[in-house]
Amino acid sequence: MEDKEFSHEESIRLINTMISKAKKSYVTKGIGPIVWGALIIFCSLVTWAQLQFGFRIGFDIWFLLIFALIPQIYFTVKEKRQRKFTAYEEAVTGYVWTAFAISIFLTSFYNSRYGNSESSTLVMILYGMPTFITGGMVKFKPLIVGGIACWILSAISIFTPVKTDMLLMALCGLLAWLIPGIILWIGYQKRKAEHGV
């Protein structure tokens, strides 16, 4: 492939095309945060109810999060195949959330191995990190606020029993993912109606 000299106009056009593609890659539907937020709230409230009323459902409710991963991985792979351009920030965000998923998995494995059931504070700290970073990278304040809320709630959980921690964790799911996800979904629907994006 031989080098080609670009005119000033062609350079500007190429830059504008790349910026346009980068912006389209950030058009998120909010489905992921809605699903994760709803699941975190559901699992936290079921765990709270088990502790409050002394019953067992026969399996660890938190395993439902694994089933949420399957469709998310499918849609992520499908979306990546359809795209011809991935923004740098999007690639970094992918690494941040992968690191988060691995950290949560290792924390869960550690808990099951050593029987440490009081790691909810650590889990809420972990919830805050990728949420805050992602919000900062895409300049989306609800995610930034959600990440900070997770850290504040984790600090409160240091002084509360595990049962109360489950309610705090449900609040993390609401503030960090469900509410921002709904805001993203509404924004996506508006863009879709206005521009067909």
C-alpha positions as semicolon CSV with decimal commas, in nm:
position;residue;x (nm);y (nm);z (nm)
1;M;0,000;0,000;0,000
2;E;0,159;0,325;-0,106
3;D;0,152;0,638;0,106
4;K;-0,111;0,889;0,003
5;E;-0,092;1,263;0,056
6;F;-0,411;1,399;0,208
7;S;-0,537;1,745;0,131
8;H;-0,642;1,969;0,417
9;E;-1,010;1,902;0,338
10;E;-0,959;1,524;0,319
11;S;-0,777;1,527;0,654
12;I;-1,060;1,721;0,818
13;R;-1,317;1,484;0,664
14;L;-1,126;1,179;0,789
15;I;-1,097;1,324;1,141
16;N;-1,470;1,409;1,145
17;T;-1,556;1,057;1,026
18;M;-1,344;0,901;1,303
19;I;-1,501;1,130;1,567
20;S;-1,849;1,043;1,437
21;K;-1,771;0,671;1,458
22;A;-1,632;0,713;1,809
23;K;-1,948;0,893;1,919
24;K;-2,169;0,620;1,773
25;S;-1,969;0,359;1,965
26;Y;-2,078;0,531;2,288
27;V;-2,446;0,515;2,201
28;T;-2,527;0,272;2,475
29;K;-2,873;0,135;2,537
30;G;-2,835;0,106;2,913
31;I;-2,958;-0,256;2,914
32;G;-2,642;-0,388;3,085
33;P;-2,661;-0,150;3,383
34;I;-3,037;-0,210;3,417
35;V;-2,991;-0,589;3,425
36;W;-2,698;-0,572;3,669
37;G;-2,867;-0,317;3,892
38;A;-3,189;-0,520;3,907
39;L;-2,998;-0,842;3,979
40;I;-2,784;-0,688;4,253
41;I;-3,098;-0,544;4,415
42;F;-3,286;-0,876;4,386
43;C;-2,998;-1,092;4,518
44;S;-2,930;-0,848;4,803
45;L;-3,295;-0,838;4,910
46;V;-3,331;-1,217;4,893
47;T;-3,015;-1,255;5,106
48;W;-3,150;-0,996;5,351
49;A;-3,484;-1,181;5,372
50;Q;-3,306;-1,511;5,439
51;L;-3,108;-1,353;5,723
52;Q;-3,409;-1,164;5,859
53;F;-3,660;-1,451;5,851
54;G;-3,423;-1,747;5,890
55;F;-3,507;-1,948;5,576
56;R;-3,297;-2,094;5,295
57;I;-3,386;-2,117;4,926
58;G;-3,156;-2,416;4,864
59;F;-2,889;-2,246;4,654
60;D;-2,671;-1,937;4,661
61;I;-2,886;-1,663;4,503
62;W;-2,572;-1,480;4,391
63;F;-2,509;-1,751;4,130
64;L;-2,778;-1,575;3,924
65;L;-2,511;-1,319;3,835
66;I;-2,330;-1,587;3,634
67;F;-2,641;-1,639;3,418
68;A;-2,653;-1,264;3,354
69;L;-2,300;-1,282;3,214
70;I;-2,394;-1,518;2,930
71;P;-2,625;-1,282;2,737
72;Q;-2,396;-0,988;2,814
73;I;-2,095;-1,168;2,664
74;Y;-2,305;-1,270;2,362
75;F;-2,427;-0,915;2,290
76;T;-2,080;-0,766;2,350
77;V;-1,918;-1,006;2,102
78;K;-2,198;-0,952;1,850
79;E;-2,169;-0,572;1,877
80;K;-1,789;-0,583;1,838
81;R;-1,820;-0,787;1,519
82;Q;-2,062;-0,536;1,369
83;R;-1,838;-0,237;1,447
84;K;-1,546;-0,135;1,233
85;F;-1,405;0,114;1,481
86;T;-1,345;0,095;1,857
87;A;-1,262;0,412;2,045
88;Y;-0,961;0,406;2,279
89;E;-1,180;0,496;2,579
90;E;-1,414;0,208;2,497
91;A;-1,126;-0,040;2,490
92;V;-0,996;0,089;2,825
93;T;-1,346;0,066;2,975
94;G;-1,363;-0,298;2,862
95;Y;-1,041;-0,371;3,053
96;V;-1,170;-0,189;3,363
97;W;-1,489;-0,399;3,371
98;T;-1,297;-0,720;3,300
99;A;-1,068;-0,643;3,596
100;F;-1,378;-0,577;3,808
101;A;-1,540;-0,909;3,707
102;I;-1,222;-1,102;3,786
103;S;-1,188;-0,924;4,122
104;I;-1,548;-1,004;4,218
105;F;-1,502;-1,368;4,112
106;L;-1,179;-1,403;4,315
107;T;-1,344;-1,238;4,617
108;S;-1,637;-1,482;4,592
109;F;-1,397;-1,776;4,556
110;Y;-1,199;-1,655;4,857
111;N;-1,519;-1,627;5,063
112;S;-1,636;-1,977;4,970
113;R;-1,291;-2,120;5,047
114;Y;-1,236;-1,948;5,383
115;G;-1,596;-1,888;5,492
116;N;-1,563;-1,512;5,518
117;S;-1,926;-1,399;5,489
118;E;-1,855;-1,043;5,598
119;S;-1,686;-0,913;5,285
120;S;-1,980;-0,699;5,174
121;T;-1,779;-0,384;5,250
122;L;-1,503;-0,496;5,013
123;V;-1,759;-0,588;4,745
124;M;-1,919;-0,242;4,765
125;I;-1,574;-0,082;4,735
126;L;-1,518;-0,291;4,421
127;Y;-1,862;-0,188;4,285
128;G;-1,759;0,177;4,309
129;M;-1,433;0,153;4,114
130;P;-1,542;0,058;3,759
131;T;-1,860;0,264;3,791
132;F;-1,668;0,579;3,887
133;I;-1,396;0,526;3,625
134;T;-1,648;0,457;3,346
135;G;-1,854;0,763;3,442
136;G;-1,542;0,978;3,432
137;M;-1,425;0,843;3,097
138;V;-1,759;0,892;2,921
139;K;-1,843;1,207;3,123
140;F;-2,169;1,063;3,253
141;K;-2,240;1,210;3,598
142;P;-2,497;0,950;3,716
143;L;-2,223;0,682;3,700
144;I;-1,973;0,905;3,880
145;V;-2,229;0,974;4,155
146;G;-2,316;0,602;4,166
147;G;-1,950;0,508;4,218
148;I;-1,912;0,762;4,499
149;A;-2,237;0,636;4,655
150;C;-2,093;0,281;4,660
151;W;-1,788;0,404;4,851
152;I;-1,998;0,601;5,101
153;L;-2,225;0,299;5,156
154;S;-1,920;0,072;5,195
155;A;-1,786;0,303;5,466
156;I;-2,122;0,288;5,646
157;S;-2,122;-0,093;5,617
158;I;-1,808;-0,113;5,831
159;F;-2,031;-0,030;6,129
160;T;-2,338;-0,237;6,039
161;P;-2,424;-0,609;6,062
162;V;-2,425;-0,827;5,749
163;K;-2,805;-0,818;5,734
164;T;-2,803;-0,438;5,703
165;D;-2,514;-0,460;5,456
166;M;-2,747;-0,644;5,219
167;L;-2,982;-0,344;5,219
168;L;-2,685;-0,115;5,157
169;M;-2,576;-0,339;4,871
170;A;-2,926;-0,319;4,721
171;L;-2,894;0,059;4,742
172;C;-2,559;0,033;4,558
173;G;-2,732;-0,159;4,278
174;L;-2,999;0,109;4,257
175;L;-2,768;0,413;4,261
176;A;-2,471;0,277;4,065
177;W;-2,647;0,080;3,792
178;L;-3,026;0,073;3,780
179;I;-3,088;0,451;3,784
180;P;-2,797;0,533;3,546
181;G;-2,911;0,247;3,321
182;I;-3,265;0,384;3,303
183;I;-3,128;0,731;3,223
184;L;-2,913;0,580;2,944
185;W;-3,211;0,380;2,810
186;I;-3,432;0,691;2,798
187;G;-3,153;0,886;2,625
188;Y;-3,102;0,605;2,373
189;Q;-3,474;0,594;2,294
190;K;-3,478;0,973;2,239
191;R;-3,175;0,958;2,006
192;K;-3,331;0,667;1,820
193;A;-3,658;0,857;1,772
194;E;-3,483;1,179;1,663
195;H;-3,197;1,048;1,450
196;G;-3,256;0,678;1,402
197;V;-2,927;0,609;1,587
